[in-house]
Amino acid sequence: MEEQRHEYLKVPEVAEILRVARSRAYEMVADGEIPAVKIGRSVRVSRKELDRWLEGHRYTEAARE
């Protein structure tokens, strides 16, 4: 059975993808570091925006200098 991919993720799902604590993922969203939208009382992160965010934060040797 194929895993269903949702277009908008809950913050705990983002935490799991990034392998960070849920509290850290909530902090990153609250600080605007990770782009998110508020739908009613729920906060969601677009999977496409998260992928773009990750690409923009790619680690390189040049970034260390």
PDB file with SEQRES, HELIX, SHEET and CRYST1 records, atoms N, CA, C and O in Angstrom:
SEQRES   1 A   65  MET GLU GLU GLN ARG HIS GLU TYR LEU LYS VAL PRO GLU          
SEQRES   2 A   65  VAL ALA GLU ILE LEU ARG VAL ALA ARG SER ARG ALA TYR          
SEQRES   3 A   65  GLU MET VAL ALA ASP GLY GLU ILE PRO ALA VAL LYS ILE          
SEQRES   4 A   65  GLY ARG SER VAL ARG VAL SER ARG LYS GLU LEU ASP ARG          
SEQRES   5 A   65  TRP LEU GLU GLY HIS ARG TYR THR GLU ALA ALA ARG GLU          
HELIX    1 AA1 VAL A   11  LEU A   18  1                                   8    
HELIX    2 AA2 ARG A   22  ALA A   30  1                                   9    
HELIX    3 AA3 ARG A   47  GLY A   56  1                                  10    
HELIX    4 AA4 GLU A   61  ARG A   64  1                                   4    
SHEET    1 AA1 3 TYR A   8  LYS A  10  0                                        
SHEET    2 AA1 3 SER A  42  SER A  46 -1                                        
SHEET    3 AA1 3 VAL A  37  ILE A  39 -1                                        
CRYST1    1.000    1.000    1.000  90.00  90.00  90.00 P 1           1          
ATOM      1  N   MET A   1       0.840  -1.187   0.000  1.00  0.00           N  
ATOM      2  CA  MET A   1       0.000   0.000   0.000  1.00  0.00           C  
ATOM      3  C   MET A   1       0.882   1.247   0.000  1.00  0.00           C  
ATOM      4  O   MET A   1       1.834   1.342   0.774  1.00  0.00           O  
ATOM      5  N   GLU A   2       0.568   2.175  -0.849  1.00  0.00           N  
ATOM      6  CA  GLU A   2       1.373   3.381  -1.012  1.00  0.00           C  
ATOM      7  C   GLU A   2       1.039   4.395   0.084  1.00  0.00           C  
ATOM      8  O   GLU A   2      -0.130   4.629   0.389  1.00  0.00           O  
ATOM      9  N   GLU A   3       2.075   4.990   0.669  1.00  0.00           N  
ATOM     10  CA  GLU A   3       1.882   6.000   1.709  1.00  0.00           C  
ATOM     11  C   GLU A   3       1.329   7.274   1.084  1.00  0.00           C  
ATOM     12  O   GLU A   3       1.847   7.766   0.081  1.00  0.00           O  
ATOM     13  N   GLN A   4       0.269   7.801   1.690  1.00  0.00           N  
ATOM     14  CA  GLN A   4      -0.343   9.031   1.181  1.00  0.00           C  
ATOM     15  C   GLN A   4       0.486  10.228   1.624  1.00  0.00           C  
ATOM     16  O   GLN A   4       0.827  10.355   2.800  1.00  0.00           O  
ATOM     17  N   ARG A   5       0.809  11.108   0.675  1.00  0.00           N  
ATOM     18  CA  ARG A   5       1.564  12.319   0.984  1.00  0.00           C  
ATOM     19  C   ARG A   5       0.599  13.486   1.013  1.00  0.00           C  
ATOM     20  O   ARG A   5      -0.072  13.779   0.024  1.00  0.00           O  
ATOM     21  N   HIS A   6       0.536  14.144   2.148  1.00  0.00           N  
ATOM     22  CA  HIS A   6      -0.332  15.306   2.283  1.00  0.00           C  
ATOM     23  C   HIS A   6       0.422  16.543   1.808  1.00  0.00           C  
ATOM     24  O   HIS A   6       1.632  16.662   1.997  1.00  0.00           O  
ATOM     25  N   GLU A   7      -0.318  17.458   1.189  1.00  0.00           N  
ATOM     26  CA  GLU A   7       0.304  18.681   0.705  1.00  0.00           C  
ATOM     27  C   GLU A   7       0.692  19.598   1.868  1.00  0.00           C  
ATOM     28  O   GLU A   7       1.710  20.287   1.808  1.00  0.00           O  
ATOM     29  N   TYR A   8      -0.119  19.602   2.919  1.00  0.00           N  
ATOM     30  CA  TYR A   8       0.167  20.421   4.096  1.00  0.00           C  
ATOM     31  C   TYR A   8       0.406  19.512   5.289  1.00  0.00           C  
ATOM     32  O   TYR A   8      -0.375  18.600   5.561  1.00  0.00           O  
ATOM     33  N   LEU A   9       1.486  19.772   5.990  1.00  0.00           N  
ATOM     34  CA  LEU A   9       1.913  18.937   7.108  1.00  0.00           C  
ATOM     35  C   LEU A   9       1.613  19.603   8.436  1.00  0.00           C  
ATOM     36  O   LEU A   9       1.620  20.829   8.540  1.00  0.00           O  
ATOM     37  N   LYS A  10       1.350  18.802   9.443  1.00  0.00           N  
ATOM     38  CA  LYS A  10       1.234  19.289  10.815  1.00  0.00           C  
ATOM     39  C   LYS A  10       2.654  19.472  11.340  1.00  0.00           C  
ATOM     40  O   LYS A  10       3.591  18.840  10.851  1.00  0.00           O  
ATOM     41  N   VAL A  11       2.806  20.334  12.329  1.00  0.00           N  
ATOM     42  CA  VAL A  11       4.144  20.627  12.859  1.00  0.00           C  
ATOM     43  C   VAL A  11       4.828  19.362  13.394  1.00  0.00           C  
ATOM     44  O   VAL A  11       6.026  19.195  13.165  1.00  0.00           O  
ATOM     45  N   PRO A  12       4.120  18.463  14.097  1.00  0.00           N  
ATOM     46  CA  PRO A  12       4.808  17.234  14.523  1.00  0.00           C  
ATOM     47  C   PRO A  12       5.315  16.388  13.349  1.00  0.00           C  
ATOM     48  O   PRO A  12       6.320  15.691  13.484  1.00  0.00           O  
ATOM     49  N   GLU A  13       4.636  16.441  12.211  1.00  0.00           N  
ATOM     50  CA  GLU A  13       5.117  15.731  11.020  1.00  0.00           C  
ATOM     51  C   GLU A  13       6.390  16.383  10.496  1.00  0.00           C  
ATOM     52  O   GLU A  13       7.311  15.699  10.051  1.00  0.00           O  
ATOM     53  N   VAL A  14       6.434  17.706  10.551  1.00  0.00           N  
ATOM     54  CA  VAL A  14       7.643  18.436  10.137  1.00  0.00           C  
ATOM     55  C   VAL A  14       8.803  18.056  11.053  1.00  0.00           C  
ATOM     56  O   VAL A  14       9.919  17.822  10.588  1.00  0.00           O  
ATOM     57  N   ALA A  15       8.534  17.997  12.354  1.00  0.00           N  
ATOM     58  CA  ALA A  15       9.571  17.616  13.317  1.00  0.00           C  
ATOM     59  C   ALA A  15      10.120  16.236  12.996  1.00  0.00           C  
ATOM     60  O   ALA A  15      11.327  16.010  13.076  1.00  0.00           O  
ATOM     61  N   GLU A  16       9.245  15.323  12.637  1.00  0.00           N  
ATOM     62  CA  GLU A  16       9.671  13.967  12.303  1.00  0.00           C  
ATOM     63  C   GLU A  16      10.534  13.965  11.040  1.00  0.00           C  
ATOM     64  O   GLU A  16      11.556  13.282  10.987  1.00  0.00           O  
ATOM     65  N   ILE A  17      10.129  14.717  10.041  1.00  0.00           N  
ATOM     66  CA  ILE A  17      10.894  14.800   8.790  1.00  0.00           C  
ATOM     67  C   ILE A  17      12.280  15.385   9.040  1.00  0.00           C  
ATOM     68  O   ILE A  17      13.279  14.887   8.519  1.00  0.00           O  
ATOM     69  N   LEU A  18      12.330  16.452   9.845  1.00  0.00           N  
ATOM     70  CA  LEU A  18      13.604  17.125  10.119  1.00  0.00           C  
ATOM     71  C   LEU A  18      14.423  16.428  11.199  1.00  0.00           C  
ATOM     72  O   LEU A  18      15.597  16.734  11.404  1.00  0.00           O  
ATOM     73  N   ARG A  19      13.778  15.479  11.891  1.00  0.00           N  
ATOM     74  CA  ARG A  19      14.419  14.761  12.996  1.00  0.00           C  
ATOM     75  C   ARG A  19      14.860  15.714  14.093  1.00  0.00           C  
ATOM     76  O   ARG A  19      15.984  15.651  14.592  1.00  0.00           O  
ATOM     77  N   VAL A  20      13.930  16.606  14.456  1.00  0.00           N  
ATOM     78  CA  VAL A  20      14.143  17.525  15.573  1.00  0.00           C  
ATOM     79  C   VAL A  20      12.993  17.328  16.555  1.00  0.00           C  
ATOM     80  O   VAL A  20      11.981  16.710  16.224  1.00  0.00           O  
ATOM     81  N   ALA A  21      13.157  17.850  17.748  1.00  0.00           N  
ATOM     82  CA  ALA A  21      12.094  17.759  18.752  1.00  0.00           C  
ATOM     83  C   ALA A  21      10.870  18.548  18.293  1.00  0.00           C  
ATOM     84  O   ALA A  21      10.990  19.545  17.580  1.00  0.00           O  
ATOM     85  N   ARG A  22       9.706  18.091  18.706  1.00  0.00           N  
ATOM     86  CA  ARG A  22       8.476  18.803  18.355  1.00  0.00           C  
ATOM     87  C   ARG A  22       8.534  20.249  18.825  1.00  0.00           C  
ATOM     88  O   ARG A  22       8.117  21.157  18.105  1.00  0.00           O  
ATOM     89  N   SER A  23       9.053  20.465  20.034  1.00  0.00           N  
ATOM     90  CA  SER A  23       9.126  21.826  20.565  1.00  0.00           C  
ATOM     91  C   SER A  23      10.019  22.698  19.692  1.00  0.00           C  
ATOM     92  O   SER A  23       9.723  23.875  19.487  1.00  0.00           O  
ATOM     93  N   ARG A  24      11.106  22.136  19.176  1.00  0.00           N  
ATOM     94  CA  ARG A  24      12.008  22.899  18.296  1.00  0.00           C  
ATOM     95  C   ARG A  24      11.315  23.240  16.984  1.00  0.00           C  
ATOM     96  O   ARG A  24      11.467  24.351  16.474  1.00  0.00           O  
ATOM     97  N   ALA A  25      10.556  22.298  16.432  1.00  0.00           N  
ATOM     98  CA  ALA A  25       9.819  22.564  15.192  1.00  0.00           C  
ATOM     99  C   ALA A  25       8.795  23.675  15.418  1.00  0.00           C  
ATOM    100  O   ALA A  25       8.645  24.559  14.575  1.00  0.00           O  
ATOM    101  N   TYR A  26       8.090  23.637  16.548  1.00  0.00           N  
ATOM    102  CA  TYR A  26       7.129  24.703  16.859  1.00  0.00           C  
ATOM    103  C   TYR A  26       7.836  26.050  16.992  1.00  0.00           C  
ATOM    104  O   TYR A  26       7.315  27.065  16.530  1.00  0.00           O  
ATOM    105  N   GLU A  27       9.021  26.073  17.619  1.00  0.00           N  
ATOM    106  CA  GLU A  27       9.801  27.312  17.744  1.00  0.00           C  
ATOM    107  C   GLU A  27      10.185  27.851  16.372  1.00  0.00           C  
ATOM    108  O   GLU A  27      10.064  29.049  16.117  1.00  0.00           O  
ATOM    109  N   MET A  28      10.643  26.978  15.495  1.00  0.00           N  
ATOM    110  CA  MET A  28      11.079  27.393  14.163  1.00  0.00           C  
ATOM    111  C   MET A  28       9.920  27.970  13.360  1.00  0.00           C  
ATOM    112  O   MET A  28      10.097  28.928  12.608  1.00  0.00           O  
ATOM    113  N   VAL A  29       8.746  27.394  13.518  1.00  0.00           N  
ATOM    114  CA  VAL A  29       7.556  27.919  12.843  1.00  0.00           C  
ATOM    115  C   VAL A  29       7.158  29.258  13.454  1.00  0.00           C  
ATOM    116  O   VAL A  29       6.883  30.214  12.730  1.00  0.00           O  
ATOM    117  N   ALA A  30       7.128  29.329  14.781  1.00  0.00           N  
ATOM    118  CA  ALA A  30       6.733  30.565  15.468  1.00  0.00           C  
ATOM    119  C   ALA A  30       7.673  31.719  15.152  1.00  0.00           C  
ATOM    120  O   ALA A  30       7.237  32.866  15.052  1.00  0.00           O  
ATOM    121  N   ASP A  31       8.964  31.422  14.993  1.00  0.00           N  
ATOM    122  CA  ASP A  31       9.965  32.451  14.683  1.00  0.00           C  
ATOM    123  C   ASP A  31       9.957  32.838  13.204  1.00  0.00           C  
ATOM    124  O   ASP A  31      10.648  33.774  12.801  1.00  0.00           O  
ATOM    125  N   GLY A  32       9.173  32.117  12.396  1.00  0.00           N  
ATOM    126  CA  GLY A  32       9.122  32.401  10.964  1.00  0.00           C  
ATOM    127  C   GLY A  32      10.275  31.795  10.195  1.00  0.00           C  
ATOM    128  O   GLY A  32      10.443  32.068   9.006  1.00  0.00           O  
ATOM    129  N   GLU A  33      11.071  30.976  10.859  1.00  0.00           N  
ATOM    130  CA  GLU A  33      12.207  30.343  10.195  1.00  0.00           C  
ATOM    131  C   GLU A  33      11.709  29.337   9.143  1.00  0.00           C  
ATOM    132  O   GLU A  33      12.248  29.257   8.039  1.00  0.00           O  
ATOM    133  N   ILE A  34      10.690  28.588   9.502  1.00  0.00           N  
ATOM    134  CA  ILE A  34      10.047  27.659   8.565  1.00  0.00           C  
ATOM    135  C   ILE A  34       8.735  28.298   8.143  1.00  0.00           C  
ATOM    136  O   ILE A  34       7.932  28.663   9.001  1.00  0.00           O  
ATOM    137  N   PRO A  35       8.492  28.444   6.833  1.00  0.00           N  
ATOM    138  CA  PRO A  35       7.251  29.069   6.375  1.00  0.00           C  
ATOM    139  C   PRO A  35       6.041  28.194   6.711  1.00  0.00           C  
ATOM    140  O   PRO A  35       6.060  26.982   6.500  1.00  0.00           O  
ATOM    141  N   ALA A  36       4.993  28.827   7.235  1.00  0.00           N  
ATOM    142  CA  ALA A  36       3.794  28.093   7.627  1.00  0.00           C  
ATOM    143  C   ALA A  36       2.567  28.962   7.409  1.00  0.00           C  
ATOM    144  O   ALA A  36       2.666  30.176   7.230  1.00  0.00           O  
ATOM    145  N   VAL A  37       1.411  28.318   7.427  1.00  0.00           N  
ATOM    146  CA  VAL A  37       0.135  29.028   7.328  1.00  0.00           C  
ATOM    147  C   VAL A  37      -0.729  28.608   8.502  1.00  0.00           C  
ATOM    148  O   VAL A  37      -0.604  27.502   9.028  1.00  0.00           O  
ATOM    149  N   LYS A  38      -1.600  29.510   8.896  1.00  0.00           N  
ATOM    150  CA  LYS A  38      -2.524  29.200   9.972  1.00  0.00           C  
ATOM    151  C   LYS A  38      -3.898  29.003   9.358  1.00  0.00           C  
ATOM    152  O   LYS A  38      -4.395  29.870   8.640  1.00  0.00           O  
ATOM    153  N   ILE A  39      -4.507  27.870   9.640  1.00  0.00           N  
ATOM    154  CA  ILE A  39      -5.839  27.538   9.154  1.00  0.00           C  
ATOM    155  C   ILE A  39      -6.703  27.344  10.389  1.00  0.00           C  
ATOM    156  O   ILE A  39      -6.645  26.308  11.052  1.00  0.00           O  
ATOM    157  N   GLY A  40      -7.499  28.349  10.682  1.00  0.00           N  
ATOM    158  CA  GLY A  40      -8.248  28.309  11.943  1.00  0.00           C  
ATOM    159  C   GLY A  40      -7.269  28.363  13.094  1.00  0.00           C  
ATOM    160  O   GLY A  40      -6.477  29.299  13.201  1.00  0.00           O  
ATOM    161  N   ARG A  41      -7.321  27.360  13.957  1.00  0.00           N  
ATOM    162  CA  ARG A  41      -6.397  27.297  15.094  1.00  0.00           C  
ATOM    163  C   ARG A  41      -5.207  26.388  14.805  1.00  0.00           C  
ATOM    164  O   ARG A  41      -4.321  26.234  15.646  1.00  0.00           O  
ATOM    165  N   SER A  42      -5.188  25.794  13.632  1.00  0.00           N  
ATOM    166  CA  SER A  42      -4.124  24.855  13.270  1.00  0.00           C  
ATOM    167  C   SER A  42      -3.043  25.535  12.438  1.00  0.00           C  
ATOM    168  O   SER A  42      -3.318  26.439  11.649  1.00  0.00           O  
ATOM    169  N   VAL A  43      -1.827  25.087  12.628  1.00  0.00           N  
ATOM    170  CA  VAL A  43      -0.692  25.581  11.843  1.00  0.00           C  
ATOM    171  C   VAL A  43      -0.275  24.457  10.914  1.00  0.00           C  
ATOM    172  O   VAL A  43      -0.141  23.308  11.336  1.00  0.00           O  
ATOM    173  N   ARG A  44      -0.072  24.791   9.652  1.00  0.00           N  
ATOM    174  CA  ARG A  44       0.331  23.799   8.663  1.00  0.00           C  
ATOM    175  C   ARG A  44       1.526  24.329   7.867  1.00  0.00           C  
ATOM    176  O   ARG A  44       1.695  25.535   7.685  1.00  0.00           O  
ATOM    177  N   VAL A  45       2.340  23.391   7.405  1.00  0.00           N  
ATOM    178  CA  VAL A  45       3.519  23.715   6.602  1.00  0.00           C  
ATOM    179  C   VAL A  45       3.349  23.029   5.258  1.00  0.00           C  
ATOM    180  O   VAL A  45       3.127  21.820   5.192  1.00  0.00           O  
ATOM    181  N   SER A  46       3.452  23.801   4.197  1.00  0.00           N  
ATOM    182  CA  SER A  46       3.365  23.248   2.856  1.00  0.00           C  
ATOM    183  C   SER A  46       4.577  22.357   2.609  1.00  0.00           C  
ATOM    184  O   SER A  46       5.716  22.757   2.847  1.00  0.00           O  
ATOM    185  N   ARG A  47       4.314  21.148   2.128  1.00  0.00           N  
ATOM    186  CA  ARG A  47       5.414  20.233   1.831  1.00  0.00           C  
ATOM    187  C   ARG A  47       6.357  20.845   0.788  1.00  0.00           C  
ATOM    188  O   ARG A  47       7.574  20.698   0.892  1.00  0.00           O  
ATOM    189  N   LYS A  48       5.798  21.531  -0.214  1.00  0.00           N  
ATOM    190  CA  LYS A  48       6.624  22.167  -1.248  1.00  0.00           C  
ATOM    191  C   LYS A  48       7.482  23.275  -0.647  1.00  0.00           C  
ATOM    192  O   LYS A  48       8.661  23.400  -0.979  1.00  0.00           O  
ATOM    193  N   GLU A  49       6.887  24.087   0.244  1.00  0.00           N  
ATOM    194  CA  GLU A  49       7.648  25.168   0.897  1.00  0.00           C  
ATOM    195  C   GLU A  49       8.733  24.598   1.800  1.00  0.00           C  
ATOM    196  O   GLU A  49       9.835  25.141   1.872  1.00  0.00           O  
ATOM    197  N   LEU A  50       8.423  23.506   2.485  1.00  0.00           N  
ATOM    198  CA  LEU A  50       9.426  22.879   3.341  1.00  0.00           C  
ATOM    199  C   LEU A  50      10.592  22.357   2.500  1.00  0.00           C  
ATOM    200  O   LEU A  50      11.752  22.513   2.879  1.00  0.00           O  
ATOM    201  N   ASP A  51      10.283  21.742   1.363  1.00  0.00           N  
ATOM    202  CA  ASP A  51      11.344  21.265   0.467  1.00  0.00           C  
ATOM    203  C   ASP A  51      12.208  22.418  -0.029  1.00  0.00           C  
ATOM    204  O   ASP A  51      13.433  22.299  -0.076  1.00  0.00           O  
ATOM    205  N   ARG A  52      11.576  23.538  -0.400  1.00  0.00           N  
ATOM    206  CA  ARG A  52      12.336  24.722  -0.852  1.00  0.00           C  
ATOM    207  C   ARG A  52      13.194  25.270   0.278  1.00  0.00           C  
ATOM    208  O   ARG A  52      14.346  25.649   0.065  1.00  0.00           O  
ATOM    209  N   TRP A  53      12.628  25.311   1.482  1.00  0.00           N  
ATOM    210  CA  TRP A  53      13.350  25.805   2.653  1.00  0.00           C  
ATOM    211  C   TRP A  53      14.581  24.942   2.904  1.00  0.00           C  
ATOM    212  O   TRP A  53      15.667  25.455   3.170  1.00  0.00           O  
ATOM    213  N   LEU A  54      14.401  23.636   2.817  1.00  0.00           N  
ATOM    214  CA  LEU A  54      15.526  22.719   3.018  1.00  0.00           C  
ATOM    215  C   LEU A  54      16.612  22.928   1.964  1.00  0.00           C  
ATOM    216  O   LEU A  54      17.799  22.938   2.289  1.00  0.00           O  
ATOM    217  N   GLU A  55      16.213  23.093   0.717  1.00  0.00           N  
ATOM    218  CA  GLU A  55      17.186  23.331  -0.354  1.00  0.00           C  
ATOM    219  C   GLU A  55      17.968  24.623  -0.099  1.00  0.00           C  
ATOM    220  O   GLU A  55      19.168  24.689  -0.363  1.00  0.00           O  
ATOM    221  N   GLY A  56      17.293  25.634   0.408  1.00  0.00           N  
ATOM    222  CA  GLY A  56      17.939  26.906   0.696  1.00  0.00           C  
ATOM    223  C   GLY A  56      18.873  26.869   1.887  1.00  0.00           C  
ATOM    224  O   GLY A  56      19.687  27.773   2.077  1.00  0.00           O  
ATOM    225  N   HIS A  57      18.755  25.826   2.684  1.00  0.00           N  
ATOM    226  CA  HIS A  57      19.600  25.689   3.868  1.00  0.00           C  
ATOM    227  C   HIS A  57      20.571  24.521   3.746  1.00  0.00           C  
ATOM    228  O   HIS A  57      21.033  23.960   4.740  1.00  0.00           O  
ATOM    229  N   ARG A  58      20.865  24.177   2.502  1.00  0.00           N  
ATOM    230  CA  ARG A  58      21.783  23.064   2.252  1.00  0.00           C  
ATOM    231  C   ARG A  58      23.156  23.412   2.811  1.00  0.00           C  
ATOM    232  O   ARG A  58      23.641  24.525   2.613  1.00  0.00           O  
ATOM    233  N   TYR A  59      23.785  22.471   3.505  1.00  0.00           N  
ATOM    234  CA  TYR A  59      25.092  22.638   4.095  1.00  0.00           C  
ATOM    235  C   TYR A  59      26.168  22.453   3.027  1.00  0.00           C  
ATOM    236  O   TYR A  59      26.138  21.490   2.261  1.00  0.00           O  
ATOM    237  N   THR A  60      27.107  23.378   2.987  1.00  0.00           N  
ATOM    238  CA  THR A  60      28.250  23.238   2.074  1.00  0.00           C  
ATOM    239  C   THR A  60      29.521  23.580   2.838  1.00  0.00           C  
ATOM    240  O   THR A  60      29.474  24.268   3.858  1.00  0.00           O  
ATOM    241  N   GLU A  61      30.618  23.114   2.359  1.00  0.00           N  
ATOM    242  CA  GLU A  61      31.924  23.417   2.984  1.00  0.00           C  
ATOM    243  C   GLU A  61      32.172  24.924   2.980  1.00  0.00           C  
ATOM    244  O   GLU A  61      32.720  25.458   3.945  1.00  0.00           O  
ATOM    245  N   ALA A  62      31.782  25.611   1.921  1.00  0.00           N  
ATOM    246  CA  ALA A  62      32.006  27.060   1.807  1.00  0.00           C  
ATOM    247  C   ALA A  62      31.245  27.810   2.912  1.00  0.00           C  
ATOM    248  O   ALA A  62      31.693  28.859   3.374  1.00  0.00           O  
ATOM    249  N   ALA A  63      30.111  27.274   3.324  1.00  0.00           N  
ATOM    250  CA  ALA A  63      29.312  27.943   4.352  1.00  0.00           C  
ATOM    251  C   ALA A  63      30.002  27.922   5.706  1.00  0.00           C  
ATOM    252  O   ALA A  63      29.718  28.770   6.552  1.00  0.00           O  
ATOM    253  N   ARG A  64      30.904  26.970   5.928  1.00  0.00           N  
ATOM    254  CA  ARG A  64      31.599  26.880   7.204  1.00  0.00           C  
ATOM    255  C   ARG A  64      32.652  27.955   7.368  1.00  0.00           C  
ATOM    256  O   ARG A  64      33.001  28.307   8.495  1.00  0.00           O  
ATOM    257  N   GLU A  65      33.160  28.477   6.281  1.00  0.00           N  
ATOM    258  CA  GLU A  65      34.272  29.443   6.342  1.00  0.00           C  
ATOM    259  C   GLU A  65      33.796  30.834   6.630  1.00  0.00           C  
ATOM    260  O   GLU A  65      34.605  31.758   6.713  1.00  0.00           O  
TER     261      GLU A  65                                                      
END                                                                             
